[in-house]
Amino acid sequence: MIDKTLEKVIQQWKDEAGVNEPIRFRYTFTFEDKVLITIYCSRPGLMIGYKGQLIDKYRQLIQSDFICHEIEIRFEEVDRLWA
């Protein structure tokens, strides 16, 4: 259930950012009651948005799904996902 919800939100985020390349993501629950989401994409600057507007918007949206957890989002830039 978490996978599908997170996948749907990240797909919506990707569409709003205008990213056409495929994106992979991973999430883990840490011991500090934190959810760490790592997003692998070729152009992380588009996903972050101007002055971080998109990342703040979608962090709050994801945090509403994981009610009691703090959300940390990291980006890893990759050259090609499907090489």
Steps between C-alpha positions, in 0.01 A plus 500: 500500500781740584674414173196583287424822688859620480526400134185698420626812678844481336339453157287810561814687614690387190219617272483842667878541477495412129741207527460247219775258600422198718549539874575240764456547871565318825372562848615377838377546853780602739522448874445871567137473378600651167419395144793538261402519133775485239400599147727404210454724196705660226393860572441551874493878465167482319355282776617742771346799325569870519630582851384156617130564445418158354696302757329687785156448346546127446677445832187631674278287277700186578515588869120506513507132391766399756328677788748456785825503307747770403577487128849540356532506122835450327583510133762295321590616152552219250604522138275226365258279685436251220849448359 
